[in-house]
Amino acid sequence: MSSKKLYKSNSDKKLAGVCGGVAEYFDVDSTIIRLAWVVFTLAGGAGLLAYIIAAIVMPNR
């Protein structure tokens, strides 16, 4: 049984690699994750805070 771990992406990154890492973890396109993050940011600002926290907390691969 292999356990999946969440890491920031080194290859698919625009800022910190958070969206690329989340996309790799869930095996979806990173563009979908980035669009969802923009929607959450525009719908009250929670996406920006979540991105900053994730960039600090998530380890590099």
CHARMM-style PDB file with segment names, atoms N, HN, CA, C and O in Angstrom:
ATOM      1  N   MET     1       0.840  -1.177   0.000  1.00  0.00      PROA
ATOM      2  CA  MET     1       0.000   0.000   0.000  1.00  0.00      PROA
ATOM      3  C   MET     1       0.887   1.243   0.000  1.00  0.00      PROA
ATOM      4  O   MET     1       1.671   1.457   0.924  1.00  0.00      PROA
ATOM      5  N   SER     2       0.756   2.046  -1.030  1.00  0.00      PROA
ATOM      6  HN  SER     2       0.118   1.872  -1.780  1.00  0.00      PROA
ATOM      7  CA  SER     2       1.573   3.251  -1.109  1.00  0.00      PROA
ATOM      8  C   SER     2       0.779   4.441  -0.597  1.00  0.00      PROA
ATOM      9  O   SER     2      -0.413   4.573  -0.875  1.00  0.00      PROA
ATOM     10  N   SER     3       1.441   5.290   0.141  1.00  0.00      PROA
ATOM     11  HN  SER     3       2.409   5.182   0.366  1.00  0.00      PROA
ATOM     12  CA  SER     3       0.768   6.475   0.654  1.00  0.00      PROA
ATOM     13  C   SER     3       1.169   7.678  -0.198  1.00  0.00      PROA
ATOM     14  O   SER     3       2.344   7.885  -0.500  1.00  0.00      PROA
ATOM     15  N   LYS     4       0.171   8.456  -0.572  1.00  0.00      PROA
ATOM     16  HN  LYS     4      -0.784   8.288  -0.326  1.00  0.00      PROA
ATOM     17  CA  LYS     4       0.420   9.651  -1.355  1.00  0.00      PROA
ATOM     18  C   LYS     4       0.755  10.784  -0.403  1.00  0.00      PROA
ATOM     19  O   LYS     4       0.175  10.889   0.678  1.00  0.00      PROA
ATOM     20  N   LYS     5       1.683  11.625  -0.804  1.00  0.00      PROA
ATOM     21  HN  LYS     5       2.154  11.540  -1.683  1.00  0.00      PROA
ATOM     22  CA  LYS     5       2.053  12.783  -0.005  1.00  0.00      PROA
ATOM     23  C   LYS     5       1.906  14.038  -0.850  1.00  0.00      PROA
ATOM     24  O   LYS     5       2.101  14.020  -2.066  1.00  0.00      PROA
ATOM     25  N   LEU     6       1.562  15.110  -0.189  1.00  0.00      PROA
ATOM     26  HN  LEU     6       1.404  15.124   0.799  1.00  0.00      PROA
ATOM     27  CA  LEU     6       1.345  16.389  -0.852  1.00  0.00      PROA
ATOM     28  C   LEU     6       2.633  17.208  -0.795  1.00  0.00      PROA
ATOM     29  O   LEU     6       3.126  17.535   0.285  1.00  0.00      PROA
ATOM     30  N   TYR     7       3.167  17.533  -1.967  1.00  0.00      PROA
ATOM     31  HN  TYR     7       2.767  17.267  -2.844  1.00  0.00      PROA
ATOM     32  CA  TYR     7       4.378  18.333  -2.087  1.00  0.00      PROA
ATOM     33  C   TYR     7       4.135  19.483  -3.041  1.00  0.00      PROA
ATOM     34  O   TYR     7       3.245  19.414  -3.888  1.00  0.00      PROA
ATOM     35  N   LYS     8       4.922  20.546  -2.909  1.00  0.00      PROA
ATOM     36  HN  LYS     8       5.645  20.602  -2.220  1.00  0.00      PROA
ATOM     37  CA  LYS     8       4.916  21.599  -3.910  1.00  0.00      PROA
ATOM     38  C   LYS     8       5.606  21.059  -5.158  1.00  0.00      PROA
ATOM     39  O   LYS     8       6.600  20.339  -5.065  1.00  0.00      PROA
ATOM     40  N   SER     9       5.082  21.406  -6.306  1.00  0.00      PROA
ATOM     41  HN  SER     9       4.274  21.992  -6.382  1.00  0.00      PROA
ATOM     42  CA  SER     9       5.635  20.916  -7.568  1.00  0.00      PROA
ATOM     43  C   SER     9       6.882  21.701  -7.947  1.00  0.00      PROA
ATOM     44  O   SER     9       6.930  22.923  -7.801  1.00  0.00      PROA
ATOM     45  N   ASN    10       7.879  20.992  -8.432  1.00  0.00      PROA
ATOM     46  HN  ASN    10       7.840  20.000  -8.550  1.00  0.00      PROA
ATOM     47  CA  ASN    10       9.081  21.645  -8.950  1.00  0.00      PROA
ATOM     48  C   ASN    10       8.969  21.917 -10.444  1.00  0.00      PROA
ATOM     49  O   ASN    10       9.587  22.854 -10.950  1.00  0.00      PROA
ATOM     50  N   SER    11       8.191  21.111 -11.153  1.00  0.00      PROA
ATOM     51  HN  SER    11       7.690  20.349 -10.742  1.00  0.00      PROA
ATOM     52  CA  SER    11       8.107  21.236 -12.601  1.00  0.00      PROA
ATOM     53  C   SER    11       6.914  22.061 -13.074  1.00  0.00      PROA
ATOM     54  O   SER    11       6.997  22.709 -14.117  1.00  0.00      PROA
ATOM     55  N   ASP    12       5.814  22.054 -12.339  1.00  0.00      PROA
ATOM     56  HN  ASP    12       5.746  21.527 -11.491  1.00  0.00      PROA
ATOM     57  CA  ASP    12       4.590  22.751 -12.744  1.00  0.00      PROA
ATOM     58  C   ASP    12       4.306  23.857 -11.741  1.00  0.00      PROA
ATOM     59  O   ASP    12       3.412  23.731 -10.905  1.00  0.00      PROA
ATOM     60  N   LYS    13       5.065  24.934 -11.826  1.00  0.00      PROA
ATOM     61  HN  LYS    13       5.791  25.037 -12.505  1.00  0.00      PROA
ATOM     62  CA  LYS    13       4.889  26.016 -10.866  1.00  0.00      PROA
ATOM     63  C   LYS    13       4.845  27.358 -11.566  1.00  0.00      PROA
ATOM     64  O   LYS    13       5.537  27.591 -12.557  1.00  0.00      PROA
ATOM     65  N   LYS    14       4.017  28.230 -11.028  1.00  0.00      PROA
ATOM     66  HN  LYS    14       3.455  28.040 -10.223  1.00  0.00      PROA
ATOM     67  CA  LYS    14       3.950  29.611 -11.497  1.00  0.00      PROA
ATOM     68  C   LYS    14       4.499  30.536 -10.417  1.00  0.00      PROA
ATOM     69  O   LYS    14       5.333  31.394 -10.705  1.00  0.00      PROA
ATOM     70  N   LEU    15       4.042  30.371  -9.182  1.00  0.00      PROA
ATOM     71  HN  LEU    15       3.365  29.674  -8.948  1.00  0.00      PROA
ATOM     72  CA  LEU    15       4.567  31.158  -8.065  1.00  0.00      PROA
ATOM     73  C   LEU    15       5.381  30.269  -7.132  1.00  0.00      PROA
ATOM     74  O   LEU    15       6.611  30.285  -7.153  1.00  0.00      PROA
ATOM     75  N   ALA    16       4.679  29.502  -6.318  1.00  0.00      PROA
ATOM     76  HN  ALA    16       3.679  29.489  -6.301  1.00  0.00      PROA
ATOM     77  CA  ALA    16       5.370  28.667  -5.332  1.00  0.00      PROA
ATOM     78  C   ALA    16       5.254  27.179  -5.626  1.00  0.00      PROA
ATOM     79  O   ALA    16       5.939  26.376  -4.992  1.00  0.00      PROA
ATOM     80  N   GLY    17       4.408  26.794  -6.566  1.00  0.00      PROA
ATOM     81  HN  GLY    17       3.852  27.446  -7.081  1.00  0.00      PROA
ATOM     82  CA  GLY    17       4.238  25.383  -6.899  1.00  0.00      PROA
ATOM     83  C   GLY    17       3.118  24.696  -6.154  1.00  0.00      PROA
ATOM     84  O   GLY    17       2.975  23.476  -6.230  1.00  0.00      PROA
ATOM     85  N   VAL    18       2.309  25.475  -5.424  1.00  0.00      PROA
ATOM     86  HN  VAL    18       2.425  26.467  -5.362  1.00  0.00      PROA
ATOM     87  CA  VAL    18       1.229  24.896  -4.623  1.00  0.00      PROA
ATOM     88  C   VAL    18       0.152  24.287  -5.518  1.00  0.00      PROA
ATOM     89  O   VAL    18      -0.241  23.138  -5.317  1.00  0.00      PROA
ATOM     90  N   CYS    19      -0.322  25.033  -6.487  1.00  0.00      PROA
ATOM     91  HN  CYS    19      -0.004  25.966  -6.651  1.00  0.00      PROA
ATOM     92  CA  CYS    19      -1.385  24.522  -7.368  1.00  0.00      PROA
ATOM     93  C   CYS    19      -0.905  23.313  -8.170  1.00  0.00      PROA
ATOM     94  O   CYS    19      -1.663  22.362  -8.365  1.00  0.00      PROA
ATOM     95  N   GLY    20       0.317  23.339  -8.627  1.00  0.00      PROA
ATOM     96  HN  GLY    20       0.932  24.111  -8.469  1.00  0.00      PROA
ATOM     97  CA  GLY    20       0.865  22.199  -9.348  1.00  0.00      PROA
ATOM     98  C   GLY    20       0.965  20.976  -8.457  1.00  0.00      PROA
ATOM     99  O   GLY    20       0.697  19.861  -8.903  1.00  0.00      PROA
ATOM    100  N   GLY    21       1.344  21.172  -7.213  1.00  0.00      PROA
ATOM    101  HN  GLY    21       1.561  22.078  -6.852  1.00  0.00      PROA
ATOM    102  CA  GLY    21       1.429  20.060  -6.272  1.00  0.00      PROA
ATOM    103  C   GLY    21       0.078  19.471  -5.935  1.00  0.00      PROA
ATOM    104  O   GLY    21      -0.067  18.252  -5.847  1.00  0.00      PROA
ATOM    105  N   VAL    22      -0.920  20.332  -5.746  1.00  0.00      PROA
ATOM    106  HN  VAL    22      -0.803  21.323  -5.818  1.00  0.00      PROA
ATOM    107  CA  VAL    22      -2.280  19.856  -5.474  1.00  0.00      PROA
ATOM    108  C   VAL    22      -2.820  19.106  -6.684  1.00  0.00      PROA
ATOM    109  O   VAL    22      -3.483  18.080  -6.534  1.00  0.00      PROA
ATOM    110  N   ALA    23      -2.542  19.612  -7.876  1.00  0.00      PROA
ATOM    111  HN  ALA    23      -2.004  20.446  -7.998  1.00  0.00      PROA
ATOM    112  CA  ALA    23      -2.987  18.941  -9.100  1.00  0.00      PROA
ATOM    113  C   ALA    23      -2.335  17.575  -9.257  1.00  0.00      PROA
ATOM    114  O   ALA    23      -2.999  16.620  -9.657  1.00  0.00      PROA
ATOM    115  N   GLU    24      -1.049  17.467  -8.949  1.00  0.00      PROA
ATOM    116  HN  GLU    24      -0.510  18.243  -8.623  1.00  0.00      PROA
ATOM    117  CA  GLU    24      -0.374  16.165  -9.013  1.00  0.00      PROA
ATOM    118  C   GLU    24      -0.967  15.204  -7.988  1.00  0.00      PROA
ATOM    119  O   GLU    24      -1.136  14.019  -8.278  1.00  0.00      PROA
ATOM    120  N   TYR    25      -1.283  15.699  -6.797  1.00  0.00      PROA
ATOM    121  HN  TYR    25      -1.145  16.661  -6.562  1.00  0.00      PROA
ATOM    122  CA  TYR    25      -1.819  14.848  -5.741  1.00  0.00      PROA
ATOM    123  C   TYR    25      -3.176  14.254  -6.140  1.00  0.00      PROA
ATOM    124  O   TYR    25      -3.423  13.064  -5.940  1.00  0.00      PROA
ATOM    125  N   PHE    26      -4.054  15.097  -6.707  1.00  0.00      PROA
ATOM    126  HN  PHE    26      -3.854  16.063  -6.869  1.00  0.00      PROA
ATOM    127  CA  PHE    26      -5.384  14.636  -7.100  1.00  0.00      PROA
ATOM    128  C   PHE    26      -5.443  14.131  -8.535  1.00  0.00      PROA
ATOM    129  O   PHE    26      -6.503  13.702  -8.990  1.00  0.00      PROA
ATOM    130  N   ASP    27      -4.320  14.175  -9.259  1.00  0.00      PROA
ATOM    131  HN  ASP    27      -3.459  14.523  -8.888  1.00  0.00      PROA
ATOM    132  CA  ASP    27      -4.218  13.694 -10.629  1.00  0.00      PROA
ATOM    133  C   ASP    27      -5.214  14.390 -11.557  1.00  0.00      PROA
ATOM    134  O   ASP    27      -5.956  13.743 -12.296  1.00  0.00      PROA
ATOM    135  N   VAL    28      -5.210  15.719 -11.502  1.00  0.00      PROA
ATOM    136  HN  VAL    28      -4.607  16.245 -10.902  1.00  0.00      PROA
ATOM    137  CA  VAL    28      -6.030  16.543 -12.387  1.00  0.00      PROA
ATOM    138  C   VAL    28      -5.133  17.591 -13.034  1.00  0.00      PROA
ATOM    139  O   VAL    28      -3.967  17.740 -12.666  1.00  0.00      PROA
ATOM    140  N   ASP    29      -5.685  18.310 -13.994  1.00  0.00      PROA
ATOM    141  HN  ASP    29      -6.631  18.190 -14.293  1.00  0.00      PROA
ATOM    142  CA  ASP    29      -4.938  19.359 -14.673  1.00  0.00      PROA
ATOM    143  C   ASP    29      -4.723  20.537 -13.728  1.00  0.00      PROA
ATOM    144  O   ASP    29      -5.643  20.935 -13.014  1.00  0.00      PROA
ATOM    145  N   SER    30      -3.529  21.091 -13.719  1.00  0.00      PROA
ATOM    146  HN  SER    30      -2.781  20.768 -14.299  1.00  0.00      PROA
ATOM    147  CA  SER    30      -3.221  22.193 -12.808  1.00  0.00      PROA
ATOM    148  C   SER    30      -3.999  23.461 -13.149  1.00  0.00      PROA
ATOM    149  O   SER    30      -4.212  24.302 -12.275  1.00  0.00      PROA
ATOM    150  N   THR    31      -4.425  23.614 -14.394  1.00  0.00      PROA
ATOM    151  HN  THR    31      -4.253  22.931 -15.103  1.00  0.00      PROA
ATOM    152  CA  THR    31      -5.215  24.783 -14.771  1.00  0.00      PROA
ATOM    153  C   THR    31      -6.545  24.808 -14.022  1.00  0.00      PROA
ATOM    154  O   THR    31      -7.013  25.878 -13.631  1.00  0.00      PROA
ATOM    155  N   ILE    32      -7.149  23.658 -13.822  1.00  0.00      PROA
ATOM    156  HN  ILE    32      -6.769  22.789 -14.140  1.00  0.00      PROA
ATOM    157  CA  ILE    32      -8.412  23.580 -13.084  1.00  0.00      PROA
ATOM    158  C   ILE    32      -8.199  24.027 -11.645  1.00  0.00      PROA
ATOM    159  O   ILE    32      -9.018  24.765 -11.097  1.00  0.00      PROA
ATOM    160  N   ILE    33      -7.114  23.590 -11.030  1.00  0.00      PROA
ATOM    161  HN  ILE    33      -6.448  22.990 -11.475  1.00  0.00      PROA
ATOM    162  CA  ILE    33      -6.809  23.972  -9.657  1.00  0.00      PROA
ATOM    163  C   ILE    33      -6.545  25.471  -9.577  1.00  0.00      PROA
ATOM    164  O   ILE    33      -7.001  26.132  -8.644  1.00  0.00      PROA
ATOM    165  N   ARG    34      -5.820  26.005 -10.539  1.00  0.00      PROA
ATOM    166  HN  ARG    34      -5.449  25.468 -11.297  1.00  0.00      PROA
ATOM    167  CA  ARG    34      -5.530  27.447 -10.531  1.00  0.00      PROA
ATOM    168  C   ARG    34      -6.805  28.273 -10.705  1.00  0.00      PROA
ATOM    169  O   ARG    34      -6.980  29.294 -10.039  1.00  0.00      PROA
ATOM    170  N   LEU    35      -7.696  27.833 -11.598  1.00  0.00      PROA
ATOM    171  HN  LEU    35      -7.554  27.004 -12.139  1.00  0.00      PROA
ATOM    172  CA  LEU    35      -8.965  28.546 -11.772  1.00  0.00      PROA
ATOM    173  C   LEU    35      -9.819  28.494 -10.509  1.00  0.00      PROA
ATOM    174  O   LEU    35     -10.446  29.487 -10.138  1.00  0.00      PROA
ATOM    175  N   ALA    36      -9.844  27.347  -9.854  1.00  0.00      PROA
ATOM    176  HN  ALA    36      -9.336  26.540 -10.155  1.00  0.00      PROA
ATOM    177  CA  ALA    36     -10.598  27.224  -8.597  1.00  0.00      PROA
ATOM    178  C   ALA    36     -10.004  28.146  -7.539  1.00  0.00      PROA
ATOM    179  O   ALA    36     -10.741  28.768  -6.774  1.00  0.00      PROA
ATOM    180  N   TRP    37      -8.677  28.238  -7.489  1.00  0.00      PROA
ATOM    181  HN  TRP    37      -8.078  27.733  -8.111  1.00  0.00      PROA
ATOM    182  CA  TRP    37      -8.032  29.104  -6.509  1.00  0.00      PROA
ATOM    183  C   TRP    37      -8.369  30.571  -6.776  1.00  0.00      PROA
ATOM    184  O   TRP    37      -8.566  31.335  -5.831  1.00  0.00      PROA
ATOM    185  N   VAL    38      -8.438  30.973  -8.033  1.00  0.00      PROA
ATOM    186  HN  VAL    38      -8.278  30.353  -8.800  1.00  0.00      PROA
ATOM    187  CA  VAL    38      -8.817  32.350  -8.378  1.00  0.00      PROA
ATOM    188  C   VAL    38     -10.250  32.625  -7.955  1.00  0.00      PROA
ATOM    189  O   VAL    38     -10.544  33.694  -7.420  1.00  0.00      PROA
ATOM    190  N   VAL    39     -11.144  31.672  -8.189  1.00  0.00      PROA
ATOM    191  HN  VAL    39     -10.905  30.804  -8.624  1.00  0.00      PROA
ATOM    192  CA  VAL    39     -12.552  31.846  -7.790  1.00  0.00      PROA
ATOM    193  C   VAL    39     -12.659  32.016  -6.285  1.00  0.00      PROA
ATOM    194  O   VAL    39     -13.373  32.900  -5.812  1.00  0.00      PROA
ATOM    195  N   PHE    40     -11.953  31.172  -5.516  1.00  0.00      PROA
ATOM    196  HN  PHE    40     -11.373  30.453  -5.899  1.00  0.00      PROA
ATOM    197  CA  PHE    40     -11.991  31.297  -4.057  1.00  0.00      PROA
ATOM    198  C   PHE    40     -11.404  32.628  -3.595  1.00  0.00      PROA
ATOM    199  O   PHE    40     -11.875  33.203  -2.613  1.00  0.00      PROA
ATOM    200  N   THR    41     -10.391  33.117  -4.285  1.00  0.00      PROA
ATOM    201  HN  THR    41     -10.009  32.650  -5.083  1.00  0.00      PROA
ATOM    202  CA  THR    41      -9.787  34.390  -3.917  1.00  0.00      PROA
ATOM    203  C   THR    41     -10.746  35.542  -4.196  1.00  0.00      PROA
ATOM    204  O   THR    41     -10.882  36.454  -3.380  1.00  0.00      PROA
ATOM    205  N   LEU    42     -11.405  35.499  -5.341  1.00  0.00      PROA
ATOM    206  HN  LEU    42     -11.295  34.759  -6.004  1.00  0.00      PROA
ATOM    207  CA  LEU    42     -12.336  36.579  -5.692  1.00  0.00      PROA
ATOM    208  C   LEU    42     -13.637  36.516  -4.898  1.00  0.00      PROA
ATOM    209  O   LEU    42     -14.352  37.514  -4.807  1.00  0.00      PROA
ATOM    210  N   ALA    43     -13.947  35.376  -4.334  1.00  0.00      PROA
ATOM    211  HN  ALA    43     -13.366  34.565  -4.408  1.00  0.00      PROA
ATOM    212  CA  ALA    43     -15.200  35.207  -3.592  1.00  0.00      PROA
ATOM    213  C   ALA    43     -15.002  35.454  -2.094  1.00  0.00      PROA
ATOM    214  O   ALA    43     -15.666  34.824  -1.271  1.00  0.00      PROA
ATOM    215  N   GLY    44     -14.115  36.343  -1.746  1.00  0.00      PROA
ATOM    216  HN  GLY    44     -13.576  36.855  -2.415  1.00  0.00      PROA
ATOM    217  CA  GLY    44     -13.985  36.685  -0.343  1.00  0.00      PROA
ATOM    218  C   GLY    44     -12.562  36.720   0.171  1.00  0.00      PROA
ATOM    219  O   GLY    44     -12.342  37.093   1.323  1.00  0.00      PROA
ATOM    220  N   GLY    45     -11.603  36.350  -0.628  1.00  0.00      PROA
ATOM    221  HN  GLY    45     -11.781  36.047  -1.564  1.00  0.00      PROA
ATOM    222  CA  GLY    45     -10.220  36.446  -0.215  1.00  0.00      PROA
ATOM    223  C   GLY    45      -9.661  35.236   0.499  1.00  0.00      PROA
ATOM    224  O   GLY    45      -8.475  35.221   0.827  1.00  0.00      PROA
ATOM    225  N   ALA    46     -10.472  34.216   0.754  1.00  0.00      PROA
ATOM    226  HN  ALA    46     -11.436  34.228   0.488  1.00  0.00      PROA
ATOM    227  CA  ALA    46      -9.995  33.038   1.472  1.00  0.00      PROA
ATOM    228  C   ALA    46      -8.956  32.272   0.660  1.00  0.00      PROA
ATOM    229  O   ALA    46      -8.079  31.630   1.238  1.00  0.00      PROA
ATOM    230  N   GLY    47      -9.035  32.326  -0.641  1.00  0.00      PROA
ATOM    231  HN  GLY    47      -9.747  32.848  -1.111  1.00  0.00      PROA
ATOM    232  CA  GLY    47      -8.084  31.616  -1.489  1.00  0.00      PROA
ATOM    233  C   GLY    47      -6.677  32.163  -1.359  1.00  0.00      PROA
ATOM    234  O   GLY    47      -5.716  31.393  -1.371  1.00  0.00      PROA
ATOM    235  N   LEU    48      -6.533  33.465  -1.235  1.00  0.00      PROA
ATOM    236  HN  LEU    48      -7.313  34.090  -1.225  1.00  0.00      PROA
ATOM    237  CA  LEU    48      -5.208  34.069  -1.086  1.00  0.00      PROA
ATOM    238  C   LEU    48      -4.571  33.659   0.234  1.00  0.00      PROA
ATOM    239  O   LEU    48      -3.391  33.308   0.270  1.00  0.00      PROA
ATOM    240  N   LEU    49      -5.324  33.698   1.296  1.00  0.00      PROA
ATOM    241  HN  LEU    49      -6.282  33.983   1.267  1.00  0.00      PROA
ATOM    242  CA  LEU    49      -4.809  33.284   2.605  1.00  0.00      PROA
ATOM    243  C   LEU    49      -4.455  31.803   2.601  1.00  0.00      PROA
ATOM    244  O   LEU    49      -3.421  31.410   3.141  1.00  0.00      PROA
ATOM    245  N   ALA    50      -5.305  30.983   1.997  1.00  0.00      PROA
ATOM    246  HN  ALA    50      -6.145  31.302   1.558  1.00  0.00      PROA
ATOM    247  CA  ALA    50      -5.036  29.546   1.918  1.00  0.00      PROA
ATOM    248  C   ALA    50      -3.782  29.267   1.092  1.00  0.00      PROA
ATOM    249  O   ALA    50      -3.008  28.373   1.434  1.00  0.00      PROA
ATOM    250  N   TYR    51      -3.570  30.019   0.014  1.00  0.00      PROA
ATOM    251  HN  TYR    51      -4.198  30.746  -0.263  1.00  0.00      PROA
ATOM    252  CA  TYR    51      -2.383  29.825  -0.818  1.00  0.00      PROA
ATOM    253  C   TYR    51      -1.116  30.172  -0.045  1.00  0.00      PROA
ATOM    254  O   TYR    51      -0.128  29.441  -0.106  1.00  0.00      PROA
ATOM    255  N   ILE    52      -1.146  31.271   0.672  1.00  0.00      PROA
ATOM    256  HN  ILE    52      -1.949  31.864   0.722  1.00  0.00      PROA
ATOM    257  CA  ILE    52       0.027  31.688   1.444  1.00  0.00      PROA
ATOM    258  C   ILE    52       0.355  30.660   2.523  1.00  0.00      PROA
ATOM    259  O   ILE    52       1.518  30.307   2.720  1.00  0.00      PROA
ATOM    260  N   ILE    53      -0.659  30.191   3.210  1.00  0.00      PROA
ATOM    261  HN  ILE    53      -1.604  30.478   3.050  1.00  0.00      PROA
ATOM    262  CA  ILE    53      -0.444  29.169   4.250  1.00  0.00      PROA
ATOM    263  C   ILE    53       0.091  27.881   3.624  1.00  0.00      PROA
ATOM    264  O   ILE    53       1.019  27.272   4.157  1.00  0.00      PROA
ATOM    265  N   ALA    54      -0.485  27.468   2.505  1.00  0.00      PROA
ATOM    266  HN  ALA    54      -1.239  27.963   2.073  1.00  0.00      PROA
ATOM    267  CA  ALA    54      -0.033  26.240   1.841  1.00  0.00      PROA
ATOM    268  C   ALA    54       1.399  26.374   1.349  1.00  0.00      PROA
ATOM    269  O   ALA    54       2.166  25.414   1.423  1.00  0.00      PROA
ATOM    270  N   ALA    55       1.777  27.553   0.845  1.00  0.00      PROA
ATOM    271  HN  ALA    55       1.154  28.333   0.785  1.00  0.00      PROA
ATOM    272  CA  ALA    55       3.146  27.772   0.365  1.00  0.00      PROA
ATOM    273  C   ALA    55       4.152  27.671   1.502  1.00  0.00      PROA
ATOM    274  O   ALA    55       5.289  27.250   1.293  1.00  0.00      PROA
ATOM    275  N   ILE    56       3.739  28.053   2.699  1.00  0.00      PROA
ATOM    276  HN  ILE    56       2.814  28.395   2.869  1.00  0.00      PROA
ATOM    277  CA  ILE    56       4.635  27.979   3.857  1.00  0.00      PROA
ATOM    278  C   ILE    56       4.689  26.562   4.421  1.00  0.00      PROA
ATOM    279  O   ILE    56       5.756  26.087   4.808  1.00  0.00      PROA
ATOM    280  N   VAL    57       3.534  25.882   4.468  1.00  0.00      PROA
ATOM    281  HN  VAL    57       2.667  26.268   4.154  1.00  0.00      PROA
ATOM    282  CA  VAL    57       3.427  24.592   5.155  1.00  0.00      PROA
ATOM    283  C   VAL    57       3.854  23.414   4.282  1.00  0.00      PROA
ATOM    284  O   VAL    57       4.474  22.477   4.784  1.00  0.00      PROA
ATOM    285  N   MET    58       3.540  23.440   2.999  1.00  0.00      PROA
ATOM    286  HN  MET    58       3.037  24.202   2.591  1.00  0.00      PROA
ATOM    287  CA  MET    58       3.822  22.302   2.122  1.00  0.00      PROA
ATOM    288  C   MET    58       5.329  22.163   1.881  1.00  0.00      PROA
ATOM    289  O   MET    58       6.000  23.148   1.573  1.00  0.00      PROA
ATOM    290  N   PRO    59       5.857  20.952   2.019  1.00  0.00      PROA
ATOM    291  CA  PRO    59       7.296  20.764   1.770  1.00  0.00      PROA
ATOM    292  C   PRO    59       7.600  20.696   0.279  1.00  0.00      PROA
ATOM    293  O   PRO    59       6.729  20.388  -0.534  1.00  0.00      PROA
ATOM    294  N   ASN    60       8.851  20.990  -0.065  1.00  0.00      PROA
ATOM    295  HN  ASN    60       9.558  21.241   0.595  1.00  0.00      PROA
ATOM    296  CA  ASN    60       9.320  20.804  -1.434  1.00  0.00      PROA
ATOM    297  C   ASN    60       9.556  19.339  -1.696  1.00  0.00      PROA
ATOM    298  O   ASN    60       9.826  18.574  -0.769  1.00  0.00      PROA
ATOM    299  N   ARG    61       9.456  18.938  -2.947  1.00  0.00      PROA
ATOM    300  HN  ARG    61       9.236  19.559  -3.700  1.00  0.00      PROA
ATOM    301  CA  ARG    61       9.701  17.547  -3.299  1.00  0.00      PROA
ATOM    302  C   ARG    61      11.160  17.237  -3.165  1.00  0.00      PROA
ATOM    303  OT1 ARG    61      11.577  16.106  -3.418  1.00  0.00      PROA
TER     304      ARG     61
END
